[in-house]
């Protein structure tokens, strides 16, 4: 199985999982409101469609699936995302998102000479933009955490 087909299979499975988890969200009772389910369903549909496309049009098998450094980076990204989910419950969205973005930015900027202060500014700006979008624009409350 090629990397494209494995990625396609993972995308389809995650898309189905996201759609299932979204079905557990309560529907909006306000007339004309699309509710909290719309965007997750859209992203799940896009993931499923793209995954099916990769499954159908995947490249021919390559001799090496993942090199050891690539697999290590994949595991680190997964660990950061799981840590973000757990930390969000305790520290709240703002602190957990900032920390996760800073770690991911630092990981992806290795060897590129990007200053630490630029990574901090980027993580803070993205956290603020996402927070404002969810809370002010979409009126979706985000976890504030139990420790703060």
TACOR-V700587 format. One record per backbone hydrogen bond with DSSP energy under -0.5 kcal/mol. CO is the residue of the C=O (numbers start at 0). NH is the residue of the N-H. E is the energy in kcal/mol with one decimal. If there is no record, write none. Layout:
co=[CO:CO]
nh=[NH:NH]
e=[E:E]
This chain:
co=[1:2:3:4:5:6:7:8:9:10:11:12:13:14:15:16:17:18:19:20:21:29:34:36:37:38:39:40:41:42:43:44:45:46:47:48:49:50:51:52:53:62:66:67:68:69:70:71:72:73:74:75:76:77:78:79:80:81:82:83:84:85:85:86:86:87:88:89:91:92:93:94:95:96:97:98:99:100:101:102:103:104:106:108:108:114:115:116:117:118:119:120:121:122:123:124:125:126:127:128:129:130:131:131:132:133:138:142]
nh=[5:6:7:8:9:10:11:12:13:14:15:16:17:18:19:20:21:22:23:23:24:32:37:40:41:42:43:44:45:46:47:48:49:50:51:52:53:54:55:56:57:64:70:71:72:73:74:75:76:77:78:79:80:81:82:83:84:85:86:87:88:88:89:90:91:91:145:146:95:96:97:98:99:100:101:102:103:104:105:106:107:108:109:111:113:118:119:120:121:122:123:124:125:126:127:128:129:130:131:132:133:134:135:136:137:139:140:92]
e=[-2.4:-2.7:-2.6:-2.5:-2.6:-2.6:-2.3:-2.5:-2.9:-2.5:-2.5:-2.5:-3.0:-2.3:-2.5:-2.8:-2.5:-1.7:-0.6:-0.9:-1.6:-1.5:-0.8:-2.1:-2.3:-2.7:-2.5:-2.5:-2.4:-2.5:-2.5:-2.6:-2.7:-2.5:-2.5:-2.2:-2.3:-2.3:-2.4:-2.8:-0.6:-0.5:-2.5:-2.3:-2.2:-2.2:-2.4:-2.2:-2.5:-2.3:-2.4:-2.5:-2.3:-2.5:-2.7:-2.3:-2.0:-2.2:-3.2:-2.2:-0.8:-0.8:-0.9:-3.8:-0.7:-0.9:-0.7:-2.4:-1.9:-3.0:-2.2:-2.4:-2.5:-2.8:-2.4:-2.4:-2.6:-2.9:-2.3:-2.3:-2.5:-1.4:-0.9:-2.2:-0.6:-1.5:-2.4:-2.4:-2.5:-2.6:-2.5:-2.8:-2.8:-2.2:-2.4:-2.7:-2.6:-2.5:-2.7:-2.4:-2.5:-2.9:-1.8:-1.6:-2.5:-3.4:-0.6:-3.0]
